[in-house]
Amino acid sequence: QVTLVESGGGFVQPGDSLRLLCVASGTIFNIDTMGWFRQAPGKQRELVATIRRRGRPTLSDSVKGRFTISRDNSANTVDLQMKKLKPGDTAVYYCHANATYARGTKFEDGDFWGQGTQVTVSS
């Protein structure tokens, strides 16, 4: 199995910056896509940014120019640098990974989620 642990959330004022970090661990063979989603109260979970093992990142229009996603394939980590935060960015942020992992004597593919980290932007 694969476990994702997020860190770095918090309470900030509009215009501030935050960095979220996600660390993947377990019987990992390969992680294809890693990324971040968020869910605000009363709303559906939405894509923030994703990045493939080898490829350009994809960011939602709402965060382009403010957020940057990057990953360290050797360390199985992905981080999200968030700048110029707005109240509309307030949400629980979830790390996601699509990974191939060892299960017994076999390899399987799966989608995994972290437990989420709260980001609150308010004056």
PyMOL commands that set and color helices and strands:
alter all, ss='L'
color gray80, all
select helices_A, chain A and resi 87-89
alter helices_A, ss='H'
color red, helices_A
select strands_A, chain A and resi 2-7+10-12+18-26+28-39+46-52+58-59+67-72+77-82+91-103+106-113+117-121
alter strands_A, ss='S'
color yellow, strands_A
deselect
rebuild
show_as cartoon
